């Protein structure tokens, strides 16, 4: 049965609002890449087209971006308080919620990576990227104990990392911030709308997006399969690094329920996409 045009538009609007919310929240949670979620939710390509070819892309995609932008702001700024509260209650359970979401998006990401075939170089890209990202994040988060004093320039650096995680799918900026001791101050600053944090991090983020957009877009056009298999390696490696290893009483059950809920949410979003496309 065909969906009426008005109903279809509303479903798409609500879907994009939810996707924007998850992408914004994913940029904050350790180990989750907002860029990867944008790829899986079929938002990444239009976003990159707007950045690299605004004259032709804005008339084509302008209807998409109001709900996505609203959702992203709610997830990135408004939801920071909720994530901070959830992490303070149980970092383990909160992490498993997003691990379930990532697991639910991996099949769609694998299909996206193989749209233009899979060569030997594609598999090499997957293995090399997975190994490099896992080794780097494991060293920074588990072995090296590097901390810095938060200030304007370090908050600007955090904004640049967030911008890179949006333009470069698979990059997990929050894990680097945690290793440097910047994650908690940044999250608290966003939750309380601290002027110092906002004035430093947001310009840095937008600057990184603008400067890297054309370079990343060029690489994807020339080496699509290699690039996307590299992204898949990033996702798998960053997911393994943040797997919780310590649990308080009752947390294993709650973690399993949240993981299942995240997986189900990703599955329903994929089904919604199929329904809209039909």
C-alpha positions in Angstrom: 0.0 0.0 0.0 1.5 3.4 -1.0 2.1 6.0 1.7 0.4 9.4 1.1 2.8 12.2 0.2 2.1 14.2 3.3 2.5 11.2 5.6 5.7 10.2 3.8 7.1 13.7 4.3 6.3 13.7 8.0 7.9 10.3 8.4 11.0 11.5 6.6 11.1 14.7 8.7 10.8 12.8 12.0 13.4 10.2 10.8 15.9 12.9 9.9 15.3 14.7 13.3 16.0 11.4 15.1 19.1 10.7 12.9 20.4 14.2 13.6 19.9 13.7 17.3 21.8 10.4 17.3 24.7 11.9 15.2 25.0 14.8 17.6 24.9 12.5 20.6 27.3 10.0 18.9 29.9 12.8 18.5 29.9 13.2 22.3 29.9 9.6 23.5 33.4 7.9 23.6 34.1 5.5 20.8 31.2 6.6 18.6 31.7 8.5 15.4 29.0 10.9 14.3 30.4 10.6 10.7 29.8 6.9 10.7 26.2 7.3 11.8 25.8 9.9 9.1 27.0 7.4 6.5 24.7 4.7 7.8 21.7 7.0 7.9 22.4 8.1 4.3 23.1 11.7 5.3 26.9 11.8 4.8 26.8 12.1 1.0 24.3 15.0 0.8 26.2 16.8 3.6 29.5 16.5 1.8 27.9 17.7 -1.5 26.6 20.8 0.3 30.1 21.6 1.6 31.9 21.0 -1.7 29.3 22.1 -4.3 26.8 24.4 -2.4 25.3 26.0 -5.5 23.9 22.8 -6.9 23.5 20.8 -3.6 21.6 23.3 -1.5 18.6 23.6 -3.9 18.6 19.8 -4.0 18.9 18.9 -0.3 17.7 22.0 1.6 14.5 20.2 2.8 16.7 17.6 4.6 18.8 19.9 6.7 16.4 21.8 9.0 15.3 18.6 10.9 18.8 17.2 10.8 20.3 20.5 12.2 17.7 20.7 14.9 18.2 17.1 15.9 22.0 17.5 15.9 21.9 20.6 18.1 19.6 18.7 20.5 21.9 15.7 20.6 25.2 17.6 20.7 24.3 20.5 23.1 21.0 19.6 24.8 21.7 15.9 25.3 25.2 16.6 26.8 23.5 17.1 30.2 21.7 13.8 29.8 24.8 11.9 28.7 26.8 13.4 31.6 24.1 12.3 34.1 23.9 8.8 32.5 27.6 8.4 32.6 27.8 9.5 36.2 25.2 6.9 37.1 26.7 4.1 35.0 29.3 4.6 32.3 29.2 0.9 31.5 25.5 0.7 30.8 25.6 4.0 28.8 28.4 2.7 26.7 26.6 -0.6 25.9 23.6 1.4 24.7 25.7 3.0 22.0 27.6 -0.3 21.3 24.2 -1.8 20.4 23.5 1.1 18.1 26.9 0.6 16.4 26.3 -3.1 16.1 23.0 -2.4 14.4 24.6 -0.1 11.9 27.5 -2.4 10.9 25.5 -4.5 8.3 24.3 -1.4 6.5 27.8 0.0 6.6 29.2 -3.2 5.1 26.6 -3.1 2.3 27.5 0.6 1.7 31.3 -0.3 1.5 30.6 -2.9 -1.2 28.4 -0.9 -3.5 31.2 -0.5 -6.0 32.8 -3.9 -5.5 35.5 -5.3 -3.1 39.0 -5.6 -4.3 42.1 -7.0 -2.5 43.1 -3.4 -1.7 39.7 -2.9 0.0 40.3 -5.8 2.4 43.9 -4.6 3.0 42.4 -1.1 3.8 40.0 -2.7 6.3 42.7 -4.7 8.1 45.3 -1.9 8.1 42.9 0.8 9.4 41.5 -1.5 12.0 44.9 -2.5 13.2 46.2 1.1 13.3 43.2 2.6 15.0 43.0 -0.2 17.6 46.7 0.1 18.4 46.6 3.9 18.6 43.5 4.1 20.8 44.5 1.2 23.0 47.9 2.9 23.6 46.4 6.3 24.3 43.5 5.1 26.5 45.1 2.1 28.3 48.9 2.6 28.4 49.9 6.3 28.1 48.7 8.5 30.9 48.7 12.0 29.3 46.7 14.8 30.9 46.5 18.5 30.0 45.1 21.6 31.7 41.8 22.6 30.0 41.9 26.1 28.5 40.7 28.1 25.4 43.2 26.5 23.0 42.6 22.9 24.3 38.9 23.4 23.9 39.5 24.7 20.4 41.5 21.5 19.8 38.5 19.5 21.0 36.3 21.3 18.5 38.7 20.5 15.7 38.6 16.8 16.7 34.8 16.9 16.7 34.8 18.4 13.2 37.2 15.8 12.0 35.0 13.0 13.4 32.0 14.4 11.3 33.9 14.8 8.0 36.1 11.6 8.4 33.7 8.7 9.3 35.1 6.3 11.8 37.3 8.8 13.7 36.4 8.6 17.4 37.3 12.1 18.8 35.9 11.6 22.3 38.3 8.7 23.0 41.3 11.0 22.4 39.8 13.6 24.7 39.3 11.1 27.4 42.9 10.0 27.1 44.1 13.7 27.5 41.7 14.4 30.4 39.6 16.9 28.4 36.4 14.9 28.0 34.8 15.5 31.3 35.5 19.3 31.4 34.2 19.6 27.8 31.0 17.6 28.6 30.3 19.6 31.7 30.9 22.9 29.8 28.5 21.9 27.1 25.9 20.8 29.7 26.0 24.2 31.4 26.4 26.2 28.2 29.7 27.6 29.4 30.7 30.5 27.2 34.4 29.6 27.2 33.8 26.1 26.0 31.2 27.1 23.3 33.3 30.0 22.0 36.4 27.8 21.6 35.0 24.4 20.5 32.3 25.3 18.0 34.4 27.6 15.7 37.2 24.9 15.8 34.7 22.3 14.8 33.2 24.3 11.9 36.7 25.3 10.7 37.8 21.6 10.5 34.7 20.6 8.6 35.1 23.4 6.0 38.9 22.8 5.5 38.7 19.0 5.2 35.5 18.6 3.3 36.9 18.9 -0.3 39.9 16.6 0.5 37.8 13.9 2.0 35.2 14.1 -0.8 38.0 13.9 -3.5 39.4 10.7 -1.9 35.9 9.1 -1.7 35.3 9.8 -5.4 38.6 8.4 -6.5 38.9 5.4 -4.1 35.4 4.7 -2.9 35.7 1.0 -2.0 39.1 1.4 -0.3 37.8 4.5 1.7 34.6 2.8 2.9 36.4 -0.4 3.9 38.8 1.7 5.8 35.8 3.3 7.6 34.5 -0.2 8.5 37.9 -1.0 10.0 37.7 2.2 12.0 34.3 1.3 13.3 35.2 -2.3 14.3 38.5 -1.2 16.0 37.0 1.7 17.9 34.2 -0.5 19.1 36.5 -3.2 20.5 38.6 -0.6 22.3 35.6 0.8 24.4 34.2 -2.6 25.4 33.7 -2.4 29.1 35.6 -4.9 31.2 34.4 -4.1 34.7 30.9 -4.4 36.0 29.0 -3.5 39.2 26.3 -5.8 40.5 23.2 -5.6 38.2 25.1 -3.9 35.4 25.4 -7.0 33.1 21.7 -7.3 32.8 21.1 -3.6 32.2 23.9 -3.5 29.7 22.4 -6.4 27.8 19.0 -4.7 27.7 20.5 -1.3 26.6 22.6 -3.0 23.9 19.5 -4.8 22.6 17.6 -1.5 22.6 20.3 0.3 20.6 20.4 -2.5 18.1 16.6 -2.5 17.7 16.6 1.3 17.2 19.2 1.0 14.4 17.2 -1.9 12.8 14.0 0.2 12.9 15.7 3.1 11.3 17.0 0.9 8.5 13.4 -0.5 7.9 12.1 3.0 7.9 14.6 4.0 5.2 13.5 1.0 3.0 9.8 1.9 3.4 10.5 5.6 2.4 12.5 4.5 -0.6 9.7 2.1 -1.8 
